[in-house]
């Protein structure tokens, strides 16, 4: 998180951060969250308890009730500092945990006057939390190359794209993409 915020600050860039309620309440991350707010970044909910709302297979079967979903979303939103979500002039974006949702989750999100978003397909940016020991591992170089390929092949570059990067890939991943974030910003600059 510190690396990403520092790289953005050096380039006067802004980003959106979608944080779980658990992350927001962790004293270890209080300074980081305060810096996000102070620097003017958007903070949005990512599930209070990092719930999986639906299956990730082709059925996309819902795994929570509407009440569980609504409670999780609103509890997460209530923990985000510096935001006044009940004012309609402020955009309210929500990124579901595991980037996993279905029509029902989208509808429930809309009923709560939120807009569900996801990353733009075409890059491997969301694979920065995969671990070397697993079969789905994607290296930082492959992620970087996929972003640059998409930027070069799309007639509009990455304009309008949402790249999803995780604040923490955990100790299980040695090849951490955030160490290349400044290089990515400079290359795209």
N, C-alpha and C positions, 0 to 999 in steps of 0.2 A: 504493500500500500504506500509506504513512504517513497519508494522509488518511482512509482507511477505518479504520485502527486508532485514530486520534485521535477520530474521530466515535463509534466504539464505546465507547472509554474514557470520553468525556464523558457517556455515557448508561448506563454500567456494563453494556454489552451484550457478549455473547459470540457468536462466529461459528466456523464451520468453514472452514479453508483447505486446499485440495488443491493440493499443490505438486509439480512435477516434480523429479527428481533433479538435473537440470541447474540449475534455479533454486536448489535447496538448496546446491549446491556453489559457486555464484557468490559471490565475496567481496563484491561490491557489495550483496548482499541479506542478508548475515550479521546485521547489526543489526536488520533488519526481522523476520527469522525469530526471533531471540532475543526481540524484543519480543512476538511472537505467543505464544511459549512462556511468557514471564514473566507475560503478561496472562491466561493460562489458556484460550486458544483451542484448539480441536481442530485438529491438523495431520494430514492424511492424504495418501496417495499419489494421483498424477494421471498416472502413467506416468514411468518413469525418464528416458526419452529422447523423450517426447511422441510415442510411436508411434501410428499409426492401426491399430487392431486389426481393423477390418472396413470394408467400403465403406459409404458414406453413402446409397446408393440403396436401392431396395426389395428388392434381393436380400440385402443385408447379408452379403455373402460375406466369410468370414474371411480376413485378409491375413497372419496370423502363425501360427507353429506353437504348440502348447501349451507347448513348452520356451521359445520366445522370449517368450511372454506371461508365463509364470511367472517367468522370469529378470528381466524388466523390472519386474514388480510388486514382487518381493522386493528387488531392488536399490534401487528407489525407497524402499520402506518402511525399509530399513536406514539410509538417510540422514536420516530424520526425527528430529530431536533431542527429547529429553525424553519419549519414548514407549516403553512396554514392551509391544510387540505380542504377545509370546508368552504373556502372561497373559490367560486367557479372560475374566476379569471386565472387561477393558477392551474396549470396543466397537471394532471394526475396520471402518471404512468406506473405500471406494475409489470415486473418481470417474474414469472412464476419459477419456483425452484425446479431444478433439473431441466429447465426450459421445456417442460412437459405440460401440455394442456390439450383440451378438446373443446368442442362446441359448447358443452355445458359450462365449463370453466370460463370460457369467453363470455357467455351470457350472464353468469353470476357476477363476473367482474363488472360488466356494463351496468347491471342493476345497482351496484354500489357506486356508480358514477366514476369508475376508473377505466383506463384504457390499457388493455393487455398488449404488451409488445414482446417480440422475440428477436433473436439475432437474424441478420440477413443470410440466407444460405449462399454458398459459393466460396467461402473461405473455411479454413479449419481453425479460426480464432478461438472457438469455444472448446477446443481440445487441449487447451493449455493446462488443464488439470488432470490429464491422463498420466499414468505412472509407467515408467520404463518396464517394469516387470509384467505388465498386463498386455494382452494381445491388441487392445485398442490404442496403444501408445502412439502419439504423434509428436515428433521431435519439434523443437523450437524452430529449427531451420525449415522444416516442412510447413509449419504454420506461417512463418514469415513469407516463404515462397508462395503459398496459396493466396495470401493477402495481396502480394505484388502482382500475381497472375491475374487475379480478379480486377485489380485496379487497371491493369493494362488492357484487358480484354473488353471491359465494359466501356461503351462510348462516353459515359458520364463519369468514368473513374469510380471512386468510392462514394461520390456524392449521394446522399440518402441512405447509405448502408449503415447498418448497426453491427459493429464488431463487438463480440462478447469476449471479454477477458476476465479471468477470475482474479480477485485480489490475493488469494492465497492458493497455491497448489499443494501446500502441505509438505511435510518432510519426506514423503515417499517419492517425490520427483526431484531429481538432481538437475535436470535440464530445464531451468526455470525461464519461461518466456519473458517475464517482466524485465529481466536483465537486457533484453533487446528492444524494450519499448521506446527508449529515446532514439535508437537507430531507426525504428519503424517511423516514428514521427518525422525525423529528419528526411528520410527517404521519400515519404509521402508529401512533405512540406511544400 
